[in-house]
Amino acid sequence: MAELTHDHPDSKSVNTLRIKTQLKSRYTVFDASGRLPLDIVYGLRRKSDSDPRDVSFQVTRSFLDVPYALANGLLSLHELRSSDTSPNQHIEVDLSRLRETIADEEPALEYIVLPSKSNRTAERGQLGFTEYRYRVESGSLLSSLFKPGKKYSIGLANRDLGTHCWINGDHVPFPVVQNIPSSAAESAVEVCKLVSSAHGGFAVFRAVKELRWPPTIETRMHLLSSQRTGDPSSDGASHPLLQVTVTNAGSDSISIQTRGQQRFVSPWGPFQPESDDGLNAGSRPCILDPSSTTGNLEVLDAATRSVVRDPFKGSTRGHPPVRRGLRQGVDQLRALQPGVAVSREIEADTLWRGLRDGRYLIRLKPKGCWWHPGDIKSRPDDEGKVPKHFNTPHQTPVVLESKDEVEFEMRNGKIVRTDQEFKSARKRAEDLTKAI
């Protein structure tokens, strides 16, 4: 292989391949109940070799196999403590039980491919990094090492990542080579020692017995025909209203934050918070906030289902700690009582203004919001903000989303048929079919 370092004069002996590594935990919390899964996330990239081949090596019993790697000194596990006298203590966790168990296990084989520099694509990860996730299963021996209330860090123990075999060939997966004659397989497989030439990051998380989860929130949408009357500047055309109704389907009241920077548990990739976490965690108002016009609504072409109007994508901040000065004001909250529908009628002209003739759909993108049990809007502190004891460091979000897709038709720059009319037409067609 090109530009590999030979540790031994025999070319068939062990070569060295240098890679860059990144290590993160996908969430900063380990939920012992298992409802929120924890992944240890690796980012891997071959550093400087110019070999044009993609290489495949075994994940099982490697530095990517977290229990095995901990038991064999490839990874380290520390409990993080702090006190007034020692703010940054790293206490090594006893792994003796893990070592005893790992030796007796026969895990299923799994493989990973590290592409050559020439074969890196945007789909393979940021800056050419390949991502691998190890899922920490609730109830496993590994998970039993994490005690609720304690904070932990997993990192590379040293630069040596172990010795591995991979396939000599372009884009040939490992299992295929296993089925060819032994004489051919012997020449097809190369042995190499992986070394982390540059690495960064740690998988840092706090263990909790169980996270607090919000009740189910139901969101419905309808497009209503409306005629503006009494307005001397009215053009006489119909200006439909989008009606959004949110109902707390749980048995207890909750308060949700409708605008401002949202702070809740969000996923991380190997390099940064994932901007595509699907919860729009930025500060843009949610659909329930009175200041919201189009909120997190988007418009799709009904025929192609391609997005033609996309709401502003607020930035995500991942899962920052709760810090002084970032607490919500109680004026940012709205209480949802159990079983009580809260409705808004929105003049969403900006959603369809300028659209070409055709049929379209309005869809509500999921929006994550901070929440707390009870109606706490009437209990501000002296600064008019949510009291500190209501903020938890690991908050799951309440998600405002809807399965409804509101349909409308544009003709000559105006809406000529609304969702209600489409539904009525479908009902008449279905009734006619049944009668026939």
Secondary structure, DSSP 8 states (H G I E B T S, - for coil): -TT-EESSSSTTS-EEEEEEEEEEESSSEEETTSSS-EEEEEEEEE-S----S-EEEE-TTSTTSHHHHHHTTSEEEEEEE--SS-SSEEEE---HHHHHHHTT------EEEE--GGG--GGG-GGG-EEEEEEE-TTSTTGGG--TT-EEEEEESSSEEEEEEEESSTT--HHHHTTS-HHHHHHHEEEEEEEEEEEE--EEEEEES-------EEEEEEEE--B--S-TT--S-B--EEEEEEEE-SSS-EEEE-SS-------B-SSSB-TTSSS--SSS--TTSTT-SSTTEEEEETTT--EEE---------S----TT---BGGGEEEE-BT-EEEEEE--HHHHTT--SEEEEEEE--EEE-EEES--TT---TTSB--GGG--SS---EEE--S-EEEEEEETTEEEE-HHHHHHHHHHHHHHHHH-
